[in-house]
Amino acid sequence: MATAKVLAGARVVLPTGTVTDGRVIVDGSRIAGSAPADAAVLDLSGHWVVPGFVDMHNHGGGGASFTSGTVEDILKGIHTHRLHGTTTVVASFVTGEMDFLVQRAGLLSELAEQGELAGIHFEGPFISPCRKGAHDETLLRDPDPADVRKLIDAARGKAKMVTLATELPGGIDSVRLLAEHGVIAAIGHTDATYEQTVEAIDAGATVATHLFNAMPQLGHRAPGPIAALLEDERITVELINDGTHLHPAALELAFHHKGGEKVAFITDAMDAAGFGDGRYMLGPMEVEVKDSVARLVEGGSIAGSTLTLDRAFKRAATVDRLPVEDVVRAISANPARLLGIYDQVGSLEPGKNADLVVLDEEFDLKGVMRGGEWLVEPQLP
C-alpha cells in the first residue's frame, strides 16, 4: 500500500495553468487535497510534474502485439508504454477476420475489466481499400451496422472507438449506431469527399483517426476530408507526432484550426515501440522497422509507429515549441475526456488517480507514477 507523499518544488501543470514551485499530494492511490503530518516529501525542484499520458490509439509495444499476442504479451506491451509515461492505454486492433476480432475482443475486454486497459479500438475492418495503409485488403469489408454491432457486443461494454471509412455502404448508419451506444465513431482510412465527411460528422462522428494520414490530401477545388475535419468544432483530431507521419507545419495547421482542446496525441504504436529495429507482424502483414520507422515489407507503406508518448511530448515542447499546457491537454486531458474517463485520469486534481509523469527541464522522462506507486522512480542528486 502506498504511503502519503508530497512531490514538492516542481512546475506542476494543472487544468488552470502551470504552478511554479508547486506540489502534488498523493495519499494511497489518489491525489489528495491535503497531506498528513507524516507524509514523505520529495523535492522535485527543476522538474515538471504533469498528468500521466493517455493513449487512445496503440497497437502494442515491447515486442508484443495487442491484436495477436497472448495475455502475457499484451501485459508486456502495456507495461512497456507505462514505463514511457502512458499510464492509460486503449488497445487498438488492425483488420482481421470477423470471428478472430470477436474472439480477441472478448480476451481484451477481460483485461479492461481488470483495469489493465482503458478499452478497445477497432481500426478496421471497415475501411477503404483505397486508403488501407498497413491493413490486409483481402480482409476489408463495408461497415454493415450488423457487423459493427457484433464487434461492440463482443467487447462487452469496453469498445471505446471504431474507425470507419464512412463513405462506404452502411457507413452513416454505422456512425449513428456507434453514437447511440456511446462508442466513438472515428473517420479514418477514408477516401471520402468533403461533402461525405460533413455528412458523417452530422451523423455523430467525433474523431479523425491520425489526421492527414490514410486520407486524400487537402485540395483547393476538392478539399476532401481534411478540410471538413479541421473546420468542425465537434471533431477531435488524432496526431502522430513522431517526425515521420507529420511535417511540423501540418501539426501547426492542426493546432491553428483546432486549438488546444480538440487535438489528441497518439502513438499508433506497433510491436517495435520501446523494443528496436527488426521484422515484426502487424496482424497478417509483415513489417520491417529500420531506424525506428515501420514500413510494410511488401509495398513500403508506413505501418504504424514505434513512438512512445514521452518522445511525442518532448518533440511537441522542443521541436514544435508548443506551450506545455497545450501539450498536456493533447496528451492527457483531451483523450481522457473523449474516452469518458476524465473523472479518473487526465489531470492532477484531488480525488483522481495518482497517475503522473516527472520530466526534467529538457522534457526527458525521469519518473512515472501509476495509482500512487512509482513505476519509474526519480533518481535525484
Secondary structure, DSSP 8 states (H G I E B T S, - for coil): ----EEEEEEEEEETTEEEEEEEEEEETTEEESS--TT-EEEE-TT-EEEE-EEEEEE-EETTEETTT--HHHHHHHHHHHHTTTEEEEEEEE----HHHHHHHHHHHHHHHHTTS-SEEEEE-SSS-GGG-TTS-GGG-----HHHHHHHHHHTTT-EEEEEE-TTSTTHHHHHHHHHHTT-EEEE-S----HHHHHHHHHHT--EETTTTTTS----SSS-HHHHHHHH-TT-EEEEE-SSSS--HHHHHHHHHHHTTTSEEEE--B-TTTTT-SEEEEETTEEEEEETTEEEETTT--B-SB---HHHHHHHHHHTS---HHHHHIIIIIHHHHHTT-TTTSSS--TTSB--EEEE-TT--EEEEEETTEEEE-----
